[in-house]
Amino acid sequence: LYPEEMYEEGMKVIVAERPRIPIPCLDPRIKSLNYLNNILAKIEAIDAGVFEAVMLNLEGEVAECTGDNIFIVKDGRIITPSTSTGILHGVTRRFVMREVAPACGFEVEEGVFPLQRMLEADEVFLTGTAAEVIGVTAVGDHRIGDGTVGPVTRACVKEFRRRITEDCPED
C-alpha cells in the first residue's frame, strides 16, 4: 500500500477538513461499503501530497484515518481512539491491541482525545490490513516526537511482522 521506505522512515499525514461520519448516521460496525466520506478525505491527503489523513469526529476528537486506525504513544503508554468516536472496528487494530503490543510488553488503552493530545504524543502509528503497522512522523507541519519512527512503534512493527510470517516457508 505504501512505499517500502515509509515503513522504515515513517510517513507524514494531514488532518482532513472533512469530519468522520457520526455513528447515528452510519454505524461503523456495519460493513456497508459506503466509503465516500473517507474517499473525499483521502483526496484531501493526496492534494496535500501525503498518503493519509486523520479524521476527527464532529466533537473534534481523533477518530481514525481514511483507511487506517490510529494509535498514539505517550510516556510508554499506547492509546487508541475508542470505538465510541465512530471508528471502524479494525481487525488489525484488534490484533495489535490484544496480541502484538502485549507481546512487546505494552498494554493498549482505548480513549477519547482531542487532536492536540495526538500532536503532543511521543509517537503515532497507524494500523490496517494493507498498511500493517506504520509510523507517523508528522501531522501537517507538526513533527511527532523527534520526527522519527519511535521505539514502541518499531517494536510493534517487528512483532507484527514476526507473527504474520512465522508460518511462512523461507525462499
Secondary structure as UniProt FT lines:
FT   HELIX           4..9
FT   STRAND          11..15
FT   TURN            23..25
FT   TURN            28..29
FT   HELIX           36..47
FT   TURN            48..49
FT   STRAND          53..56
FT   TURN            58..59
FT   STRAND          61..65
FT   STRAND          69..74
FT   TURN            75..76
FT   STRAND          77..81
FT   HELIX           83..85
FT   HELIX           91..95
FT   HELIX           96..100
FT   HELIX           101..103
FT   TURN            104..105
FT   STRAND          108..111
FT   HELIX           115..119
FT   STRAND          123..128
FT   TURN            129..131
FT   STRAND          132..139
FT   TURN            140..141
FT   STRAND          142..143
FT   TURN            145..146
FT   HELIX           151..165
FT   TURN            166..167
//
